[in-house]
Amino acid sequence: MFNVVHALGELAVLYPISGGFYTYSARFIDPSWGFAMGWNYIFQWAIILPLELTVAALTIGYWRVNISVAVWITVFIVGIIIINLFGVLGYGEEEFWASSLKLVSIIIFMIIALICVLGGGPSYGKYNEYWGARLWQDPGAFANGFKGRDISNSFPPPTWSSAVDTFNRHATY
């Protein structure tokens, strides 16, 4: 996936166009291929958008049982339409604030996890005492020895070879 996006970025720098990514396939492969890719992309989003709206509504419905799923779907679709009315500026602003919210949420969850592991949880729960290195005492770390692991077998061969290819192509000797 990274290599495809990287190649698409290189095409965008070398051949700036006004149009979608399928314009490149229409230019470099065949116009019918680009036409098919464009329609495939439309069909993909025609299926994914309702799916995403429904999943988001069902997720919120987990906590708000008394409100219909259709209400949440309507709220989300109206939000998406409002963001799209503002064009790239609105989308960029929304992305900035959504990313900021995600970053702050992750930091808060990490702080809460650290507090719980250090024993700051509720007195009636599992994390009411220090939990951190409890298993390092009995049987101890690496009780049966440390054998290591060959990471070259962890990746599928095409992924590994394309990563090495990319490195060799961009390496300066």
Beta strands, then each sheet from edge to edge (+ up, - down):
end
